[in-house]
């Protein structure tokens, strides 16, 4: 059964540039194909009407997302507000995307 999951990954050529990869998958590791090091992950809730992408929790495969590595996001999400919450029922904090590269 697929679920909305995300990971942060870096390419060996740019080890400090974390790319946001997301999709409907069974396991977080299903998102890793073709990428290098994984810097954690979790689940997401994308609300197109509010233009928000809320990131939750921690990946069972890779642990908590290291948000300091979140600096490359797919262009289709430009204009979305990103929020991180450690759990579904916990308050979230808006992420600063000022330095993000939209790819």
TIKOLDO-105242 format. One record per atom (N, C-alpha, C): residue number from 1; residue in one letter; chain; atom name; y, z, x. Coordinates in Angstrom, 2 decimals. Example, Ala and Ser with C-alpha at 12.3 -4.5 7.8 and 13.67 -1.06 7.14 Angstrom:
TIKOLDO-105242
   resi   resn   chain   name        c2        c3        c1
      1      A       A      N     -5.69      7.80     13.19
      1      A       A     CA     -4.50      7.80     12.30
      1      A       A      C     -3.30      7.80     13.20
      2      S       A      N     -2.25      7.08     12.85
      2      S       A     CA     -1.06      7.14     13.67
      2      S       A      C      0.03      7.87     12.90
END
This chain:
TIKOLDO-105242
   resi   resn   chain   name        c2        c3        c1
      1      X       A      N     -1.19      0.00      0.85
      1      X       A     CA      0.00      0.00      0.00
      1      X       A      C      1.24      0.00      0.88
      2      X       A      N      2.16     -0.88      0.63
      2      X       A     CA      3.37     -1.00      1.44
      2      X       A      C      4.45     -0.02      0.99
      3      X       A      N      5.22      0.44      1.97
      3      X       A     CA      6.32      1.37      1.73
      3      X       A      C      7.53      0.92      2.55
      4      X       A      N      8.75      1.29      2.14
      4      X       A     CA      9.95      0.92      2.89
      4      X       A      C     10.08      1.78      4.15
      5      X       A      N      9.80      1.18      5.31
      5      X       A     CA      9.82      1.92      6.57
      5      X       A      C     10.71      1.21      7.58
      6      X       A      N     11.21      1.98      8.55
      6      X       A     CA     12.03      1.41      9.61
      6      X       A      C     11.64      2.04     10.95
      7      X       A      N     11.99      1.32     12.01
      7      X       A     CA     11.85      1.83     13.37
      7      X       A      C     13.07      1.39     14.16
      8      X       A      N     13.32      2.06     15.27
      8      X       A     CA     14.33      1.65     16.24
      8      X       A      C     13.58      1.23     17.49
      9      X       A      N     13.81      0.02     17.97
      9      X       A     CA     13.08     -0.51     19.12
      9      X       A      C     14.03     -1.08     20.14
     10      X       A      N     13.58     -1.09     21.39
     10      X       A     CA     14.37     -1.74     22.44
     10      X       A      C     13.49     -2.74     23.17
     11      X       A      N     14.14     -3.72     23.70
     11      X       A     CA     13.51     -4.75     24.50
     11      X       A      C     13.55     -4.29     25.95
     12      X       A      N     12.53     -4.58     26.76
     12      X       A     CA     12.57     -4.16     28.16
     12      X       A      C     13.81     -4.65     28.92
     13      X       A      N     14.39     -5.78     28.49
     13      X       A     CA     15.59     -6.32     29.16
     13      X       A      C     16.83     -5.50     28.82
     14      X       A      N     16.82     -4.85     27.67
     14      X       A     CA     17.96     -4.04     27.22
     14      X       A      C     17.45     -2.68     26.74
     15      X       A      N     17.00     -1.81     27.65
     15      X       A     CA     16.33     -0.57     27.25
     15      X       A      C     17.21      0.42     26.50
     16      X       A      N     18.53      0.29     26.58
     16      X       A     CA     19.40      1.23     25.88
     16      X       A      C     19.94      0.66     24.57
     17      X       A      N     19.52     -0.54     24.21
     17      X       A     CA     19.97     -1.17     22.98
     17      X       A      C     18.87     -1.08     21.94
     18      X       A      N     19.05     -0.21     20.97
     18      X       A     CA     18.04     -0.01     19.93
     18      X       A      C     18.30     -0.90     18.74
     19      X       A      N     17.32     -1.69     18.38
     19      X       A     CA     17.42     -2.60     17.24
     19      X       A      C     16.77     -1.97     16.02
     20      X       A      N     17.47     -2.03     14.89
     20      X       A     CA     16.97     -1.52     13.62
     20      X       A      C     16.06     -2.58     13.01
     21      X       A      N     14.79     -2.21     12.81
     21      X       A     CA     13.80     -3.11     12.22
     21      X       A      C     13.27     -2.41     10.97
     22      X       A      N     13.28     -3.12      9.85
     22      X       A     CA     12.83     -2.49      8.61
     22      X       A      C     12.02     -3.47      7.78
     23      X       A      N     11.23     -2.91      6.87
     23      X       A     CA     10.45     -3.75      5.98
     23      X       A      C      9.47     -2.94      5.16
     24      X       A      N      8.81     -3.62      4.27
     24      X       A     CA      7.77     -3.02      3.43
     24      X       A      C      6.45     -3.19      4.16
     25      X       A      N      5.92     -2.09      4.69
     25      X       A     CA      4.69     -2.13      5.48
     25      X       A      C      3.82     -0.93      5.16
     26      X       A      N      2.56     -1.01      5.59
     26      X       A     CA      1.64      0.12      5.43
     26      X       A      C      1.92      1.18      6.49
     27      X       A      N      2.05      0.76      7.73
     27      X       A     CA      2.24      1.67      8.86
     27      X       A      C      3.48      1.27      9.64
     28      X       A      N      4.14      2.25     10.23
     28      X       A     CA      5.32      1.94     11.06
     28      X       A      C      4.96      0.97     12.18
     29      X       A      N      3.79      1.10     12.73
     29      X       A     CA      3.38      0.23     13.84
     29      X       A      C      3.32     -1.24     13.42
     30      X       A      N      3.23     -1.52     12.12
     30      X       A     CA      3.24     -2.91     11.65
     30      X       A      C      4.58     -3.59     11.91
     31      X       A      N      5.63     -2.81     12.13
     31      X       A     CA      6.97     -3.37     12.40
     31      X       A      C      7.20     -3.66     13.89
     32      X       A      N      6.35     -3.18     14.76
     32      X       A     CA      6.59     -3.20     16.21
     32      X       A      C      6.32     -4.56     16.85
     33      X       A      N      5.52     -5.38     16.26
     33      X       A     CA      5.08     -6.63     16.89
     33      X       A      C      6.22     -7.40     17.54
     34      X       A      N      6.04     -7.67     18.83
     34      X       A     CA      7.03     -8.45     19.58
     34      X       A      C      8.15     -7.65     20.20
     35      X       A      N      8.15     -6.34     20.01
     35      X       A     CA      9.20     -5.51     20.55
     35      X       A      C      8.65     -4.63     21.67
     36      X       A      N      9.54     -3.96     22.37
     36      X       A     CA      9.16     -3.06     23.45
     36      X       A      C      9.04     -1.63     22.98
     37      X       A      N      9.78     -0.75     23.60
     37      X       A     CA      9.71      0.69     23.34
     37      X       A      C     10.24      1.04     21.95
     38      X       A      N      9.55      1.96     21.29
     38      X       A     CA      9.97      2.44     19.97
     38      X       A      C     10.68      3.78     20.13
     39      X       A      N     11.84      3.90     19.50
     39      X       A     CA     12.66      5.12     19.57
     39      X       A      C     12.66      5.84     18.23
     40      X       A      N     11.48      5.98     17.63
     40      X       A     CA     11.34      6.70     16.38
     40      X       A      C     11.51      5.82     15.16
     41      X       A      N     11.40      6.44     14.01
     41      X       A     CA     11.51      5.70     12.76
     41      X       A      C     11.47      6.65     11.58
     42      X       A      N     11.28      6.07     10.42
     42      X       A     CA     11.22      6.85      9.19
     42      X       A      C     11.13      5.94      7.99
     43      X       A      N     11.66      6.40      6.86
     43      X       A     CA     11.66      5.65      5.62
     43      X       A      C     13.10      5.33      5.24
     44      X       A      N     13.27      4.34      4.38
     44      X       A     CA     14.62      3.99      3.95
     44      X       A      C     14.67      3.75      2.45
     45      X       A      N     15.89      3.88      1.93
     45      X       A     CA     16.18      3.52      0.54
     45      X       A      C     17.41      2.63      0.60
     46      X       A      N     17.23      1.37      0.25
     46      X       A     CA     18.32      0.39      0.27
     46      X       A      C     18.83      0.23     -1.15
     47      X       A      N     20.13      0.48     -1.34
     47      X       A     CA     20.74      0.34     -2.66
     47      X       A      C     21.77     -0.78     -2.56
     48      X       A      N     21.39     -1.97     -3.06
     48      X       A     CA     22.28     -3.12     -2.96
     48      X       A      C     23.52     -2.98     -3.83
     49      X       A      N     23.43     -2.29     -4.95
     49      X       A     CA     24.60     -2.15     -5.82
     49      X       A      C     25.66     -1.26     -5.19
     50      X       A      N     25.22     -0.23     -4.45
     50      X       A     CA     26.16      0.67     -3.78
     50      X       A      C     26.39      0.29     -2.32
     51      X       A      N     25.63     -0.70     -1.83
     51      X       A     CA     25.69     -1.15     -0.44
     51      X       A      C     25.47      0.02      0.52
     52      X       A      N     24.39      0.76      0.24
     52      X       A     CA     24.01      1.86      1.12
     52      X       A      C     22.59      1.67      1.63
     53      X       A      N     22.35      2.11      2.83
     53      X       A     CA     21.03      2.15      3.43
     53      X       A      C     20.84      3.58      3.89
     54      X       A      N     20.02      4.33      3.15
     54      X       A     CA     19.78      5.73      3.48
     54      X       A      C     18.47      5.81      4.25
     55      X       A      N     18.54      6.40      5.43
     55      X       A     CA     17.38      6.57      6.31
     55      X       A      C     16.90      8.00      6.19
     56      X       A      N     15.58      8.16      6.10
     56      X       A     CA     15.00      9.48      5.90
     56      X       A      C     13.95      9.79      6.93
     57      X       A      N     13.86     11.07      7.24
     57      X       A     CA     12.70     11.66      7.88
     57      X       A      C     12.31     11.18      9.24
     58      X       A      N     11.02     11.05      9.41
     58      X       A     CA     10.42     10.84     10.71
     58      X       A      C      9.15     10.01     10.54
     59      X       A      N      8.88      9.15     11.50
     59      X       A     CA      7.67      8.33     11.48
     59      X       A      C      6.48      9.14     11.95
     60      X       A      N      5.37      9.05     11.23
     60      X       A     CA      4.14      9.68     11.67
     60      X       A      C      3.63      9.07     12.97
     61      X       A      N      3.93      7.81     13.19
     61      X       A     CA      3.49      7.10     14.40
     61      X       A      C      4.40      7.35     15.60
     62      X       A      N      5.74      7.45     15.36
     62      X       A     CA      6.70      7.45     16.47
     62      X       A      C      7.69      8.61     16.47
     63      X       A      N      7.63      9.49     15.50
     63      X       A     CA      8.52     10.64     15.48
     63      X       A      C      9.87     10.33     14.87
     64      X       A      N     10.79     11.30     15.04
     64      X       A     CA     12.15     11.17     14.49
     64      X       A      C     12.89     10.01     15.14
     65      X       A      N     13.75      9.33     14.36
     65      X       A     CA     14.53      8.25     14.94
     65      X       A      C     15.59      8.81     15.89
     66      X       A      N     15.67      8.25     17.07
     66      X       A     CA     16.70      8.63     18.03
     66      X       A      C     17.93      7.77     17.73
     67      X       A      N     18.77      8.29     16.85
     67      X       A     CA     19.88      7.51     16.30
     67      X       A      C     20.90      7.09     17.36
     68      X       A      N     20.88      7.72     18.52
     68      X       A     CA     21.76      7.28     19.61
     68      X       A      C     21.42      5.86     20.04
     69      X       A      N     20.19      5.41     19.75
     69      X       A     CA     19.76      4.06     20.10
     69      X       A      C     20.05      3.04     19.00
     70      X       A      N     20.61      3.47     17.89
     70      X       A     CA     20.91      2.55     16.79
     70      X       A      C     22.19      1.79     17.10
     71      X       A      N     22.04      0.65     17.76
     71      X       A     CA     23.24     -0.13     18.07
     71      X       A      C     23.09     -1.63     17.85
     72      X       A      N     21.99     -2.04     17.23
     72      X       A     CA     21.82     -3.44     16.84
     72      X       A      C     21.19     -3.44     15.45
     73      X       A      N     21.89     -4.05     14.49
     73      X       A     CA     21.44     -4.06     13.10
     73      X       A      C     21.48     -5.50     12.58
     74      X       A      N     20.48     -5.90     11.80
     74      X       A     CA     20.49     -7.25     11.23
     74      X       A      C     21.76     -7.53     10.44
     75      X       A      N     22.29     -8.72     10.63
     75      X       A     CA     23.55     -9.13     10.03
     75      X       A      C     23.54     -9.02      8.50
     76      X       A      N     22.37     -9.18      7.86
     76      X       A     CA     22.34     -9.12      6.39
     76      X       A      C     22.71     -7.73      5.87
     77      X       A      N     22.77     -6.72      6.74
     77      X       A     CA     23.15     -5.37      6.32
     77      X       A      C     24.60     -5.02      6.67
     78      X       A      N     25.33     -5.99      7.20
     78      X       A     CA     26.74     -5.74      7.52
     78      X       A      C     27.49     -5.44      6.22
     79      X       A      N     28.30     -4.40      6.24
     79      X       A     CA     29.01     -3.97      5.05
     79      X       A      C     28.32     -2.82      4.32
     80      X       A      N     27.08     -2.52      4.71
     80      X       A     CA     26.36     -1.38      4.14
     80      X       A      C     26.77     -0.10      4.86
     81      X       A      N     26.81      0.97      4.13
     81      X       A     CA     27.00      2.29      4.71
     81      X       A      C     25.62      2.84      5.04
     82      X       A      N     25.45      3.29      6.27
     82      X       A     CA     24.18      3.88      6.70
     82      X       A      C     24.31      5.40      6.67
     83      X       A      N     23.33      6.04      6.08
     83      X       A     CA     23.30      7.49      5.94
     83      X       A      C     21.95      7.97      6.47
     84      X       A      N     21.94      9.08      7.21
     84      X       A     CA     20.68      9.65      7.65
     84      X       A      C     20.51     11.04      7.05
     85      X       A      N     19.31     11.27      6.51
     85      X       A     CA     18.93     12.58      5.98
     85      X       A      C     17.57     12.93      6.55
     86      X       A      N     17.37     14.16      7.02
     86      X       A     CA     16.06     14.53      7.56
     86      X       A      C     14.95     14.59      6.51
     87      X       A      N     15.31     14.62      5.22
     87      X       A     CA     14.30     14.68      4.16
     87      X       A      C     14.85     14.17      2.85
     88      X       A      N     13.95     13.81      1.93
     88      X       A     CA     14.34     13.20      0.66
     88      X       A      C     15.34     14.03     -0.13
     89      X       A      N     15.19     15.32     -0.15
     89      X       A     CA     16.06     16.16     -0.98
     89      X       A      C     17.12     16.90     -0.18
     90      X       A      N     17.35     16.47      1.05
     90      X       A     CA     18.34     17.12      1.91
     90      X       A      C     19.60     16.27      1.99
     91      X       A      N     20.76     16.91      2.16
     91      X       A     CA     22.00     16.12      2.26
     91      X       A      C     21.98     15.24      3.51
     92      X       A      N     22.64     14.11      3.40
     92      X       A     CA     22.70     13.17      4.51
     92      X       A      C     24.07     13.09      5.13
     93      X       A      N     24.12     12.49      6.31
     93      X       A     CA     25.38     12.26      7.02
     93      X       A      C     25.55     10.77      7.25
     94      X       A      N     26.78     10.30      7.03
     94      X       A     CA     27.08      8.89      7.27
     94      X       A      C     27.07      8.64      8.78
     95      X       A      N     26.46      7.52      9.17
     95      X       A     CA     26.39      7.16     10.58
     95      X       A      C     27.61      6.33     10.97
     96      X       A      N     28.08      6.53     12.18
     96      X       A     CA     29.21      5.77     12.72
     96      X       A      C     28.67      4.46     13.27
     97      X       A      N     29.06      3.34     12.65
     97      X       A     CA     28.58      2.03     13.07
     97      X       A      C     29.65      1.22     13.79
     98      X       A      N     30.69      1.88     14.28
     98      X       A     CA     31.80      1.18     14.91
     98      X       A      C     31.38      0.36     16.13
     99      X       A      N     30.40      0.82     16.85
     99      X       A     CA     29.98      0.12     18.08
     99      X       A      C     28.72     -0.75     17.88
    100      X       A      N     28.30     -0.92     16.65
    100      X       A     CA     27.08     -1.67     16.36
    100      X       A      C     27.28     -3.17     16.55
    101      X       A      N     26.26     -3.81     17.11
    101      X       A     CA     26.22     -5.27     17.19
    101      X       A      C     25.42     -5.77     16.00
    102      X       A      N     25.99     -6.71     15.25
    102      X       A     CA     25.31     -7.28     14.08
    102      X       A      C     24.61     -8.54     14.54
    103      X       A      N     23.28     -8.52     14.47
    103      X       A     CA     22.50     -9.63     15.02
    103      X       A      C     21.89    -10.50     13.93
END
